[in-house]
Amino acid sequence: MNTLAPRASALDALAPLKTWWPIVLGLLVLYVPTYWGMAHGLWNSDDYAHGPIVLVVTLYLIWQQRAAFVEANAPGRGEIALGWAFFVIGLLAYTLGRSQDILLFEVGSQIPVILGALLITLGRKAARALWFALFFLLFMIPLPGFFVDAVTGPLKQYISIIAEQVLYAAGYPIARSGVTLTVGQYQLLVADACSGLHSMFSLSAMGLLYLYLMQHTSLARNLVIMAAIIPIAFAANVVRVMVLILVTYHLGDEAGQGFLHGFAGIMLFVIGLLFLFVLDWLLGFVFPDRPRAVAQP
């Protein structure tokens, strides 16, 4: 009985994993200091508290597609050339970001570096299998300051207007001056954190992850949900601000700015996800999924 052939084939199947151990070590050398810095800085703020969740989810998605590291074919010359282009661009972005303390480049460089390594060693098939894991890393990248400044002002304005009109229609003594709301004897400023920009960013991450995990076969259903993620996140933040206004009006300023203020941030995610689930459920009646084709043995 010859056992050499099966043993040889098993070793051949594990060859890509052996190739990737040095790459994994190199990635750890590059990015563990980056993660360490964010864990002791950026991730401690409410705006980017979703960072560790994004990292854990990304690692899970990669583990879920681990077969791609074993079943990949040898990459062609075009794939290798394209991979080196991505890899070099990623390393240049990392060098610039690390040396100049620009997290946008330092954190964002992970995507071209990993994509390049995949194309060089495993080819296009493996890169395609891991596309969503790489895409999900976008939500770990800090938003550029100029974008935050440009969007925060209008968002605060819209939220103030909607909150005032809805609560006034409900019979509450509320008035607005710019982004300052006066309700009863209390005056509340809709601060930058209440604009919901970062909450919308993190809710978009959760919404797209939900869509990816559900694997709906209806294209129309997927497109509608994708288009609705940002409006749902905005609506959830409006509800959050109105709840804080009502808490302040009925329970006092200390309650509105204390524990309940932090709890309202958690409530925003719950409301946003509930809106998303309900929308998905309703769309299931209009755009039902097609039965999946069953592979024949």
C-alpha positions, 0 to 999 in steps of 0.5 A, spaced: 500 500 500 503 506 497 501 512 502 506 517 499 502 520 494 496 522 498 502 525 503 505 528 497 498 531 495 497 533 502 503 537 503 502 540 496 495 543 499 498 546 505 504 549 500 500 556 500 499 556 508 507 555 508 508 561 503 503 566 507 506 565 514 512 570 513 507 574 510 503 574 516 509 575 520 510 581 516 503 584 517 504 583 524 510 587 524 507 593 520 500 593 523 501 591 530 504 598 532 498 601 529 493 597 532 496 598 539 496 606 538 489 606 536 487 602 542 490 607 546 488 613 542 483 613 537 479 607 539 477 610 546 473 615 543 466 614 542 466 616 534 471 610 533 469 605 538 467 601 532 474 600 530 475 593 534 469 590 532 471 592 525 478 588 526 474 582 529 469 581 524 474 582 518 479 576 521 472 572 522 471 573 515 478 571 513 477 565 517 471 564 514 474 564 507 480 560 509 479 555 504 482 560 499 489 559 501 489 552 500 485 551 493 488 557 490 491 556 483 498 559 481 498 566 479 499 568 472 504 574 470 499 579 470 496 578 477 503 578 479 505 584 476 498 587 478 499 585 485 506 588 486 503 595 484 498 594 489 503 592 494 508 597 493 503 603 493 500 600 500 507 600 503 509 607 500 502 609 503 504 606 510 511 609 510 508 616 509 502 615 514 507 612 519 512 617 518 508 623 518 503 620 523 497 620 518 492 615 520 488 615 514 494 613 510 497 608 515 491 604 516 488 605 509 495 602 507 492 595 509 488 594 503 493 595 498 498 591 502 494 585 503 490 585 496 497 585 493 500 580 497 494 575 495 495 577 488 502 575 488 502 569 492 495 566 490 492 570 484 485 573 483 481 567 485 483 568 492 483 576 492 475 575 489 474 570 495 476 575 500 474 581 497 468 583 502 473 582 508 478 587 505 472 592 503 470 592 510 477 594 513 475 601 510 470 602 516 477 602 520 480 608 516 479 615 520 474 620 516 478 625 513 478 632 517 476 636 511 470 631 510 468 631 517 468 639 517 464 639 511 459 634 513 458 636 520 455 643 520 449 641 515 447 635 519 447 638 525 442 643 522 438 638 519 437 634 525 435 641 529 430 643 524 427 636 524 427 635 531 424 642 532 418 641 527 416 634 530 416 636 537 413 642 536 407 638 532 407 634 538 405 640 543 412 641 546 414 648 547 420 648 543 424 653 539 430 653 535 436 658 533 441 655 529 443 649 532 441 651 539 434 648 541 430 651 547 425 646 550 421 649 556 426 652 561 432 648 558 437 650 552 440 645 548 446 645 543 446 640 538 454 639 538 458 636 533 458 629 536 450 629 535 451 630 528 451 623 527 456 622 522 460 617 525 454 613 528 452 613 520 459 611 518 459 605 523 451 603 522 453 603 515 458 598 516 453 594 520 448 594 515 453 592 509 455 586 513 448 584 514 447 585 507 453 580 506 451 575 511 444 575 508 446 573 501 440 575 498 439 573 491 434 579 489 438 584 486 433 589 487 432 588 494 440 588 495 440 595 492 434 598 496 437 596 502 444 599 500 440 605 498 437 606 505 442 604 510 444 612 510 437 615 511 436 609 516 442 611 520 440 619 519 433 617 522 436 613 527 440 619 530 434 624 529 430 619 534 436 619 538 436 627 539 429 627 540 429 622 546 435 626 549 431 633 548 425 629 551 429 626 557 432 633 559 425 636 558 421 631 563 427 629 567 432 635 567 438 637 565 442 632 569 439 626 566 439 628 559 447 629 560 448 623 564 448 616 563 442 616 559 446 621 554 451 615 553 445 610 553 442 614 547 448 612 543 447 604 544 439 606 542 441 609 536 444 602 533 438 598 536 433 603 532 438 603 526 438 595 526 431 595 527 429 599 522 434 595 517 431 589 519 424 591 518 425 594 511 428 587 509 422 584 512 418 588 508 422 588 501 422 580 502 414 580 500 416 585 494 422 582 492 423 575 494 429 571 493 430 566 488 431 559 489 439 558 489 441 553 484 443 546 487 450 544 485 449 537 482 454 531 484 
